[in-house]
Amino acid sequence: MQYHPDRNPGDATAEERFKELSEAYALLRDPEARKNYDAYGRSDPRSYQRPDTSTVDWQTIFREADINIDWSTRGQAPATGNAVFDMLFGMVTGMLRNSGLLPGETREVVLDLRLGEAALGAVKRVRVPGPSVCAVCGGSGRVGAGAAGAAGAAATTGAPDAVTRSVTTDGMVSVCSACGGRGVRRGGAYVDVSVPAGSSSNTKLRLRSLGGPGNPPGDLMVDLEVRLPPTAKLVGKDVHDSVVVTPMAVGSTFEYEGVTVSVPPKLRSGQSLRVKGAGVDGGDLVLKVEVDLARGAARRVSNWLSNLVGGGAA
């Protein structure tokens, strides 16, 4: 692999070395050719015949050693089912990527959204598994005038304003404190992602050059998933549900899954409200509103506790 012509275009020395290696391997594969070589070497052209190397490649070595390799894992280390070889391939692949000899892996994360976040847009923080390109310096290891500008442009191509970066304010280039100047976050990092309004489940956001380290760096794919409450029902793109509110909410507002719902003063219990564009993928939110003091108060307390422990259903 090191001397393969594809990796050394125009390098006559590497090409010659590759021919020698291929010839040696082809000779060792053929018992008769190996016997003649052991007996005569290359000194007697009548006994030594140059082996055929046309069918030899680096994958042949593993096949003939009875090591089954899955080459379909694009961008990943090949899988063999053998723990020792899998570990070896993983180590070698990682070293080649870190040395800039292979492209970086595409990292993929799932981002759960409340209905309001998907319908109205939001800025959400996701964790990128490591090792990954440092989002602060864009992999350059430097921040400040000149250094962060180029990295920022490369990292946000195709996803404008998707990443928040901190840079120095004195105009001087300095070592990135987030990654220590390495350009790579070994343990992963957090990235702020701008979720566009009208997003839906199965939407993918691509943040270029924020995936695994390599040349070029891999991308970060953010899979959006809209999580609806168990009581909600999806009718086409419209979200239907029932809620209980206190009498104080009549003529005021309440929140449903991150969507602010206005309640008209003359609303009667059991009526439905429609919020345009607050459903899934541009659909509407349709809520049947029940007015009840005790149950409405209990709902508000439940909502408060859910948001307190991590932004659960409103």
N, C-alpha and C positions, 0 to 999 in steps of 0.2 A: 504493500500500500504506500509505503514511504517513497518508493522510486517509480511508482506508476506514472506512465506518460501523461495521463489526464491531470495529474497534480504537478507535473513538471514540464509544461509546454515549452518546446524549444531548447530543453536542457539535454545536450548530447550525452553528457556524463551519466545523468540519471537514466537515460534511455538504455545505454550500454549496460549499466548495472542491473537494470530490470531484466534485460535479455539473459544475463548470466544467471540471475536467480531463477528465472523461468526454466532455463535449460537444466540447472541443477535439480530442480524439483521434478521435471519431466524424466530425467535420467533415473532418479531414485524411485519413481513410480514403476519403472519397467525392469523387472528382475533380470532379463537377458542383457539389457543395455548396461545395467549396474554391474553385472558379472564381467562383461567385456571391459568396462572402464576400470574395475578393480585390477583386472589382469594386465591391461595394456595402457591405461590412461589415454592420452591423446597422441601418444608417440607413433602408433601404428594406425594410419588411416584406414587400412584394410579391415581391421578388427573393430575400430571405434566408429560408430555412426552417430552423427549429431541427432539428438532426440527431437521429436516433433513437439513443439511448445504451443501449437496453435489452439489446442483445446484446454490449456492450463490457465486458470485465473485464481485469484486469491480465495474465491468462494469454494473452489474445488477442494482445497486443502481441508476445509471443515467437513464437506460432504464425505470425503473418503476416510475421515477420521470418525465417521458415524456420529457426527454432531449435527443435529437438525436445527437449522437456524431460520427464524421467521424474519424475512427481510421486508415485510409489509409495513412495519411500524415506522412510517416516515417521520423523520425529525427526531426519532428516539433511537436508543441503542438497540441493536438487534437482539431478539429473545431466543434463547436456546432451550430453556427448560432445565438447564444445568446451573445450579446456584453459583458455582465457581466461575464458569464462563460468563454468566450474566453479570456478576460483580466485576469481572475483568473488563467486559465490554463497556459497562457503565463508567468505570474509572477512566478508561482510555477516551471514551467519547467526551466525558466531562473535561478532561485535560485538553483535548483538541479544541473544544468550544472556548474554554478559558484562554487558550493561546491564539484565538482568532482564526483557527484553521477550519472550523465548521460553523454553519449558521446556528443561531440560538434557538432553543425550543420555544414554541408558542405556549404560553401559560393560559389556563382557562379557569375562571372562577364564576360562581353563581351569585347573583345579587338579588335578594328578596326585596320586593317593593310592596308597600301598601297601595291601595287603590288611588289615593290622592297623589302619591308620589309619582305613579305612572301616568296619571291623567294630566297633572299640572306641571310635572317636571320637578326635579330635586337634585341636590348635590349629596351623594352618598359616598361613604368611605368603605373601601374593600381591601382585604388583605391579599397581597400577591405572594404566593409561596416562593421560597428561596431555593437556590440562588436566583436572583432576578436583577435586572438592570436598575440602578438607583434612579428613582423618579425625581429626586431633587436636582441632581446634576446631569441627568440624561445619559449616564454612563461615562461622562468625561472625567469624573473625579475632581472637577473644579467648578466653582461658582463665582459669579461676578460678571463684570462687563466683558463681553466677548465670549467668555467660556460658556455661560449658561444660555446665551441667546441661541447659538447654533444647536445645542442639545435640546433646548425647548422646542424649537421648530421641528426637529426631526421626530421628537417623541409624540407630538400632538397632531401630526399629519393625519387627516381623515377623522379626527375627533377633536374639533376646536374647543379650547377651554376645558378640556377634560381633566387636566392635571394641574394641581396647585403646587407651585414650587416656591421655596424661599431662597432669596439671593441677597448678597451683600448690598448695602446702600451707599457705600463710599466709592463705587466705581472701580474697585480693585478686585483682581482675580485672586481667589483664595482656595485652599483645599476644602473640599466638601466635607462638612462635619458629619453628615448623615452616614456616609460610607467610608469615611477616613481616607478619601482619595483613591479608593480602589475602583470606584464606578460600579460596584456590585454589592448588593445586600445579601449576605450569606443566609441570614435567617428570615428573609422575606421582608416586606415593607407594606405600609398602608398608602393607598392612593385615593385621592378624592375624584370621583367620577361625576360628571354632569349628565344626568338622565334627561333626555329631551321629553317635552310634553307630548302626550299621546302615545307613549310607549306601551307595548303589550308583551305578554309572555312569548318566549321563543325569539325575542329580538336580541341580536348580538351587537355589542359595541366593540370596535377594534381600536385599541390604543397602541399605536405603532411604537416599536423599539422599547417597550416596557416589559417584555417577557424575559426569557432566559438569556444570559450573556452568550455572545458569540459574534461572528462576523458574517452577515449583519446580525444585530441583536434580534431576538424573537419578539413577537407581538404579544400583547395581553388581550385576550378575548373575554368580555364580560357578558355572561348570559343573564338576561333579565327574566325574572319570574314574578308575576303579580300574584300575591297570596290573598285570597278572599276569605272572609269569615265562613265558618261551616254553615251558617244559616243563609248565606247569600246564594243566589241562583243566577246563572249566566244565560240570558235569552238573546241569542245573536251576539251583539256587542254591548247590549244593555245589561246592567247589573241590577237585580231585583232583591230587595230585602225588607224586613220589618224592623222598626226601632220603637223603643218606648222612651218618652221624654217627660219631663216635669211640666206643669202648667207655666212655669216661668220661661220656658223656651218658646212658648207661643208669642209671636211678634218679635222674636229675637233670633238667635242662631244656635246651632249645635254642631258638633263635629262627628263625621262618620268616616272612619278609615282614612283620616287625613284630608277629607273634603269638608269644607265649611258649608253647611246647609242653612239657608234662610227660611224661617217659618213665618208665613203670613199671619197677621193678627187674628183673622177670622177662621183659622184652621180648625176643623172639627176632628175629633179623635176618629181614627180609621181612614182618614183621607190619605191619598198618595201625593207625594211631591216628586217632581222630575227635575233633575239638575243636568242641564245640557252639557255634553262633552266630558262628563265626569265618570263615564263608564270605562270599558276596555277598548283600546284602539279607536278612540273617538266616539264611542257609544255614549249612552246616557245612564245616569244613576236614577233608579226609580225606588223610592222608599215609601212604605206604608207606615204612617206615623200614628202611634197610640199615645194618648196623653193620660198619664197616671202618676200621681205624686210619689207614692212609695216605690213603685217599680222604676220610675224614672230616676229617682234619687239613688237607688241601688245601682242602676246602670252607670251613673256618673261616677260613683265611687269605684266601680269595677274598671271603668275606663282609666281613671286616675292611677289605680294600682298597676294596670297593664302597661301604661306609658312609663311609669316609674321604674319598672323592672326591665324595660328594654323596648318600648315602642310596640306593644302588641296591638290587638284589634281595638278600635275605638268604641 
